[in-house]
């Protein structure tokens, strides 16, 4: 039998049973705000009358598939929940639905001229504001409505301003404690992992608060808790993150090791230099760094700042010339705030360590602060902060962030 929390029932009453043009559930992660939508979406789609298009919008089509379509498919089956085709359409509950990413301005053009009867939006705070502005003008059919979710962000975020406006909006805040179906251990662990950071206020309490002061509070307060004198014996592989200097910044390499089951992530070695080296000289420095560490670790791949393709080619050429077996790929370079959140979580659950000789890494995490008086979350980069080491460190783990996060959540459940 289906069970819903009291707050979920309240939201259903005020969105499905009572009409509002805009319906938002926002707040904590794992609070039940999105789970209810897996039952609201079929009702909304089946109730459309063909007056306009049906649209799903997510940060990207990938997140839309992962956050919305895959869970819908698990509940309702693949006959009712299809997959996004090359023309950005998906069969849902017997109807054709358009599915788009909303993170880039060029997505706006795909909405132009299209009248909408229903739109569902995932992670609305991650969208480009212009996409949302266009959506408002396209939701023009009689009885048209929008359902969406959001995680709290900076209080000056454009979405927060909209939620506080006089539009016909039903907006419900969720906290982690509003979901009675979470295990007690999970909630305790998640609170511990985020305690002392801006993410506790946002993703536990569901509040829109500004990011201020020290970024990695837990590390900065007690760095000795995260520093190792001896390398763990159970490291199964390693990766390297590479950030290139320029305009006074440094060239940095970060060697990161991973233990069985991705239970621990350890910065094993670092390279930091502000010397003015040409591409060949820097490639030779990189090869020395790799050869030294290949004596001890199985290094699978390296991830380099994709903005410097000429230098990356020099790295690849020098590796081939010296007969070093290592693949250098472009770093994904996802949102900096996502990378920051990941490392704060890692500190919070004691899953990330730094070898004691990696002084620049210790310094970088200790000193990183948020930019003051910004209308969004920005890590201060004033030429004095060692952002280069942080970037390289993040590049070394980006490809595994989702797997590591999932592994941690499984251990917390």
C-alpha positions as CSV (number, residue, x, y, z in Angstrom):
1,X,0.0,0.0,0.0
2,X,1.3,3.5,-0.9
3,X,2.3,5.6,2.1
4,X,2.8,9.4,2.0
5,X,3.9,11.7,4.7
6,X,1.6,14.3,6.1
7,X,3.4,17.0,4.3
8,X,3.2,15.1,1.0
9,X,-0.5,14.8,1.5
10,X,-0.8,18.5,2.2
11,X,1.1,19.3,-1.1
12,X,-1.2,16.9,-3.1
13,X,-4.2,18.7,-1.7
14,X,-2.9,22.1,-2.6
15,X,-1.6,21.2,-6.1
16,X,-3.6,18.4,-7.6
17,X,-6.9,19.0,-5.8
18,X,-6.6,22.9,-5.7
19,X,-5.3,24.8,-8.8
20,X,-2.3,27.0,-8.8
21,X,-0.4,28.0,-11.9
22,X,3.0,27.5,-10.3
23,X,3.6,24.7,-7.8
24,X,7.0,24.3,-6.1
25,X,8.4,21.9,-3.6
26,X,11.8,23.1,-2.3
27,X,14.1,22.3,0.5
28,X,16.2,19.5,1.9
29,X,17.6,16.6,0.0
30,X,15.9,13.2,0.6
31,X,13.0,15.0,2.2
32,X,10.3,13.4,0.0
33,X,9.7,16.5,-2.1
34,X,10.5,14.8,-5.4
35,X,9.1,11.3,-4.5
36,X,5.5,12.7,-4.5
37,X,6.0,14.0,-8.1
38,X,6.4,10.4,-9.3
39,X,2.7,10.1,-8.7
40,X,1.7,13.7,-9.6
41,X,3.3,13.6,-13.0
42,X,1.1,10.7,-14.4
43,X,-2.1,12.5,-13.1
44,X,-1.0,15.8,-14.7
45,X,-0.1,14.2,-18.1
46,X,-3.3,12.0,-18.2
47,X,-5.4,15.1,-17.5
48,X,-4.0,17.2,-20.4
49,X,-6.5,17.8,-23.2
50,X,-4.2,18.4,-26.2
51,X,-4.5,22.2,-25.9
52,X,-0.7,22.6,-25.9
53,X,2.6,20.8,-25.5
54,X,3.7,18.8,-22.5
55,X,7.3,19.6,-21.4
56,X,9.9,18.2,-19.0
57,X,12.8,20.4,-18.1
58,X,15.9,19.5,-16.1
59,X,19.3,20.9,-15.6
60,X,20.4,18.6,-18.4
61,X,18.7,15.7,-20.2
62,X,21.1,13.4,-18.3
63,X,19.9,14.7,-14.9
64,X,16.3,14.6,-16.1
65,X,16.7,10.9,-17.0
66,X,18.5,10.1,-13.7
67,X,16.2,12.1,-11.3
68,X,12.8,11.8,-13.0
69,X,12.5,9.3,-15.8
70,X,14.4,6.4,-14.3
71,X,12.5,6.5,-11.0
72,X,9.2,6.8,-12.9
73,X,10.2,3.8,-15.0
74,X,11.0,1.8,-11.9
75,X,7.5,2.6,-10.5
76,X,5.3,2.5,-13.6
77,X,7.3,0.3,-16.0
78,X,8.9,0.9,-19.4
79,X,5.6,0.5,-21.3
80,X,4.4,3.7,-19.7
81,X,7.7,5.5,-19.3
82,X,9.9,5.6,-22.4
83,X,13.3,7.0,-23.1
84,X,14.3,10.4,-24.5
85,X,14.8,10.0,-28.3
86,X,17.2,12.0,-30.5
87,X,14.5,14.5,-31.2
88,X,14.1,15.3,-27.5
89,X,10.7,13.5,-27.2
90,X,9.7,10.8,-24.8
91,X,6.5,8.7,-24.5
92,X,5.0,9.1,-21.1
93,X,1.7,7.6,-20.0
94,X,0.5,7.3,-23.6
95,X,1.3,10.9,-24.6
96,X,4.2,12.6,-26.4
97,X,6.3,14.7,-24.0
98,X,9.2,17.1,-24.9
99,X,12.3,16.8,-22.7
100,X,15.0,19.4,-22.6
101,X,17.9,20.6,-20.5
102,X,17.5,24.1,-19.1
103,X,21.1,25.0,-18.1
104,X,22.0,26.9,-21.2
105,X,20.6,30.0,-23.0
106,X,20.3,28.2,-26.3
107,X,17.6,26.0,-24.8
108,X,15.4,29.1,-24.9
109,X,15.1,28.9,-28.7
110,X,13.6,25.4,-28.4
111,X,10.7,26.9,-26.3
112,X,10.0,29.8,-28.6
113,X,6.6,29.6,-30.3
114,X,5.5,26.6,-28.3
115,X,2.3,26.9,-26.2
116,X,2.4,24.7,-23.1
117,X,-0.4,22.9,-21.3
118,X,1.8,21.4,-18.6
119,X,5.5,21.6,-17.6
120,X,7.4,19.7,-15.0
121,X,10.7,21.1,-13.8
122,X,13.5,19.4,-12.0
123,X,16.2,21.2,-10.0
124,X,14.9,24.6,-11.1
125,X,17.6,26.5,-9.2
126,X,20.2,25.1,-11.7
127,X,18.4,26.5,-14.8
128,X,19.5,29.5,-16.8
129,X,17.2,32.4,-15.8
130,X,16.3,33.1,-19.5
131,X,14.9,29.6,-19.9
132,X,12.5,30.2,-17.0
133,X,11.6,33.6,-18.3
134,X,10.6,32.1,-21.7
135,X,8.7,29.3,-19.9
136,X,6.5,31.9,-18.2
137,X,5.4,33.3,-21.5
138,X,4.8,29.9,-23.1
139,X,2.7,28.5,-20.3
140,X,-0.3,30.1,-21.9
141,X,-3.0,27.5,-22.4
142,X,-6.2,27.7,-20.3
143,X,-5.6,25.8,-17.1
144,X,-1.9,25.4,-17.8
145,X,0.3,24.7,-14.8
146,X,3.8,24.0,-13.7
147,X,5.1,21.5,-11.1
148,X,8.7,21.7,-10.0
149,X,11.4,21.1,-7.4
150,X,14.3,23.1,-6.2
151,X,17.1,23.0,-3.7
152,X,17.7,26.2,-1.8
153,X,20.5,28.5,-2.9
154,X,21.7,32.0,-2.3
155,X,18.8,34.2,-1.0
156,X,19.4,36.6,-3.9
157,X,18.9,33.8,-6.5
158,X,16.4,34.7,-9.2
159,X,14.2,31.7,-8.3
160,X,13.9,32.9,-4.7
161,X,12.8,36.3,-5.9
162,X,10.1,34.6,-8.1
163,X,8.9,32.5,-5.2
164,X,8.5,35.6,-3.1
165,X,6.6,37.4,-5.9
166,X,2.8,37.9,-6.2
167,X,2.3,35.3,-8.9
168,X,-0.1,32.4,-8.4
169,X,2.4,30.2,-6.6
170,X,2.0,27.4,-4.1
171,X,5.5,26.8,-2.7
172,X,6.2,24.3,0.1
173,X,9.4,24.0,2.1
174,X,10.7,20.6,3.1
175,X,13.2,19.7,5.8
176,X,15.0,16.4,6.2
177,X,12.8,15.7,9.2
178,X,9.6,16.0,7.2
179,X,10.3,12.6,5.6
180,X,9.4,9.9,8.2
181,X,10.5,7.1,5.8
182,X,14.2,7.9,6.0
183,X,16.1,5.6,8.3
184,X,17.3,7.3,11.5
185,X,20.9,6.3,10.8
186,X,20.8,8.0,7.4
187,X,19.5,11.2,8.8
188,X,22.0,11.3,11.6
189,X,24.9,10.6,9.2
190,X,23.7,13.2,6.7
191,X,23.4,15.8,9.4
192,X,26.9,15.0,10.6
193,X,28.3,15.1,7.1
194,X,26.9,18.6,6.4
195,X,27.2,20.1,9.9
196,X,29.0,23.5,10.1
197,X,28.6,24.2,6.3
198,X,26.1,26.3,4.3
199,X,24.8,23.0,3.0
200,X,23.4,22.1,6.4
201,X,21.2,25.2,6.3
202,X,20.1,24.5,2.8
203,X,19.9,20.7,2.4
204,X,18.9,19.8,6.0
205,X,16.8,22.8,7.1
206,X,15.6,23.8,3.6
207,X,16.6,27.5,4.1
208,X,17.8,29.9,1.4
209,X,21.0,31.3,3.0
210,X,24.1,33.0,1.7
211,X,27.5,31.2,1.6
212,X,29.9,33.2,3.8
213,X,33.3,32.8,5.4
214,X,35.3,29.6,5.4
215,X,34.2,27.0,2.8
216,X,35.6,23.8,4.3
217,X,34.8,24.5,7.9
218,X,35.4,21.0,9.3
219,X,38.8,20.7,7.7
220,X,39.9,24.2,8.7
221,X,38.9,23.7,12.3
222,X,40.7,20.4,12.8
223,X,43.0,19.7,9.9
224,X,44.9,17.1,11.9
225,X,41.9,14.8,11.7
226,X,42.3,14.6,7.9
227,X,46.1,14.4,7.6
228,X,47.9,11.0,7.2
229,X,51.5,10.3,8.0
230,X,51.4,6.8,6.4
231,X,49.9,5.7,3.1
232,X,47.1,3.2,3.5
233,X,47.9,-0.2,2.3
234,X,44.5,-0.8,0.6
235,X,44.8,1.7,-2.3
236,X,43.7,0.0,-5.4
237,X,44.2,2.7,-8.0
238,X,44.9,6.4,-8.5
239,X,44.1,9.3,-10.8
240,X,45.8,12.6,-11.5
241,X,44.2,16.1,-11.8
242,X,46.0,18.8,-13.8
243,X,45.4,22.5,-13.7
244,X,47.5,24.8,-15.8
245,X,48.9,28.2,-14.7
246,X,48.8,31.5,-16.4
247,X,48.7,35.2,-15.3
248,X,50.4,34.5,-12.1
249,X,48.6,31.3,-11.2
250,X,50.4,27.9,-10.7
251,X,50.7,24.7,-12.6
252,X,49.4,21.9,-10.3
253,X,49.2,18.1,-10.4
254,X,47.2,16.2,-7.8
255,X,47.6,12.4,-7.4
256,X,44.5,11.0,-5.7
257,X,44.2,7.4,-4.5
258,X,41.1,5.3,-3.9
259,X,40.6,2.3,-1.6
260,X,38.4,-0.7,-2.2
261,X,34.7,0.1,-2.7
262,X,35.6,3.8,-2.9
263,X,35.5,4.0,0.9
264,X,38.4,6.4,1.2
265,X,39.8,9.1,-1.1
266,X,43.4,10.2,-0.4
267,X,45.6,12.9,-1.8
268,X,48.8,11.0,-2.2
269,X,51.1,13.5,-3.9
270,X,51.1,17.0,-5.3
271,X,53.1,19.2,-7.7
272,X,52.9,23.0,-7.5
273,X,55.0,25.5,-9.5
274,X,54.7,29.1,-10.5
275,X,57.8,28.9,-12.7
276,X,57.4,30.1,-16.2
277,X,57.7,26.9,-18.1
278,X,56.9,26.3,-21.8
279,X,54.6,23.4,-22.8
280,X,57.5,21.0,-23.4
281,X,59.2,21.8,-20.0
282,X,55.9,21.4,-18.2
283,X,55.2,18.1,-20.0
284,X,58.6,16.8,-18.8
285,X,57.8,17.9,-15.2
286,X,54.6,15.9,-15.5
287,X,56.3,12.8,-16.8
288,X,58.7,13.0,-13.8
289,X,55.8,13.2,-11.5
290,X,54.0,10.3,-13.2
291,X,57.1,8.0,-13.3
292,X,57.9,8.6,-9.6
293,X,54.4,7.7,-8.5
294,X,53.9,4.8,-10.9
295,X,56.6,3.0,-8.9
296,X,54.1,2.8,-6.0
297,X,50.6,3.2,-7.4
298,X,48.5,2.0,-10.3
299,X,47.6,5.3,-12.0
300,X,44.6,4.8,-14.4
301,X,44.0,8.2,-15.9
302,X,44.8,11.9,-15.7
303,X,42.3,14.7,-16.1
304,X,43.5,18.0,-17.4
305,X,42.0,21.5,-17.7
306,X,40.3,21.3,-21.1
307,X,40.9,25.0,-21.9
308,X,44.6,24.3,-22.7
309,X,44.5,21.8,-25.6
310,X,48.0,22.8,-26.9
311,X,49.6,21.9,-23.6
312,X,47.6,18.7,-23.3
313,X,48.9,17.6,-26.7
314,X,52.4,18.3,-25.4
315,X,51.7,16.1,-22.4
316,X,50.5,13.3,-24.6
317,X,53.5,13.5,-26.9
318,X,56.0,13.5,-24.1
319,X,54.3,10.5,-22.4
320,X,54.5,8.6,-25.7
321,X,58.1,9.7,-26.3
322,X,59.1,8.4,-22.9
323,X,57.0,5.2,-23.2
324,X,54.8,6.0,-20.2
325,X,51.4,4.3,-20.4
326,X,48.9,6.9,-19.2
327,X,45.7,8.3,-20.8
328,X,45.2,12.1,-20.4
329,X,41.6,13.1,-20.7
330,X,39.8,16.5,-20.6
331,X,38.5,17.2,-17.1
332,X,34.7,17.4,-17.0
333,X,34.9,20.8,-15.2
334,X,31.4,20.6,-13.8
335,X,29.9,23.3,-11.6
336,X,32.4,24.5,-8.9
337,X,29.6,24.5,-6.3
338,X,29.0,20.8,-7.0
339,X,32.7,20.0,-6.5
340,X,32.7,22.1,-3.3
341,X,29.7,20.3,-1.9
342,X,31.3,16.9,-2.7
343,X,34.5,17.7,-0.7
344,X,32.5,19.2,2.2
345,X,30.5,15.9,2.3
346,X,33.8,13.9,2.2
347,X,35.2,15.8,5.1
348,X,31.9,15.4,6.9
349,X,31.8,11.7,6.7
350,X,35.6,11.3,7.2
351,X,36.1,9.8,3.7
352,X,38.8,12.1,2.4
353,X,42.4,12.4,3.7
354,X,45.6,14.2,2.7
355,X,49.1,12.9,3.1
356,X,51.1,15.1,5.4
357,X,53.8,16.1,2.8
358,X,51.1,17.7,0.6
359,X,51.5,21.1,2.1
360,X,49.9,23.1,-0.7
361,X,46.7,20.9,-0.6
362,X,46.4,21.3,3.2
363,X,46.9,25.1,2.8
364,X,44.4,25.4,0.0
365,X,41.6,23.6,1.8
366,X,42.4,25.5,5.0
367,X,42.2,28.9,3.5
368,X,39.4,28.7,0.9
369,X,36.6,31.2,1.5
370,X,33.5,32.4,-0.2
371,X,33.5,35.7,-2.0
372,X,31.7,38.3,0.1
373,X,28.6,40.1,-1.0
374,X,28.0,38.0,-4.1
375,X,24.5,37.2,-5.4
376,X,25.6,33.6,-6.0
377,X,28.0,31.1,-4.5
378,X,31.5,32.1,-5.7
379,X,34.8,30.7,-4.3
380,X,37.1,33.7,-3.8
381,X,39.9,33.8,-6.5
382,X,41.8,37.0,-5.8
383,X,45.2,35.8,-6.9
384,X,46.2,35.2,-3.3
385,X,44.2,32.1,-2.7
386,X,45.5,28.7,-4.0
387,X,42.6,27.9,-6.2
388,X,44.8,26.0,-8.7
389,X,45.5,23.1,-6.3
390,X,41.8,22.9,-5.5
391,X,40.9,22.8,-9.2
392,X,43.4,20.0,-9.9
393,X,42.2,18.1,-6.8
394,X,38.6,18.3,-8.0
395,X,39.5,17.3,-11.6
396,X,41.1,14.1,-10.2
397,X,37.8,12.9,-8.6
398,X,35.1,14.4,-10.8
399,X,34.7,11.3,-12.9
400,X,34.0,9.2,-9.7
401,X,32.0,11.8,-7.7
402,X,28.6,10.2,-8.4
403,X,29.9,6.7,-7.6
404,X,31.6,7.8,-4.4
405,X,28.4,9.7,-3.3
406,X,26.3,6.7,-3.9
407,X,28.7,4.4,-2.1
408,X,28.6,6.7,0.9
409,X,24.8,6.9,0.9
410,X,24.6,3.1,0.8
411,X,26.9,2.9,3.8
412,X,24.7,5.5,5.6
413,X,21.4,3.7,5.0
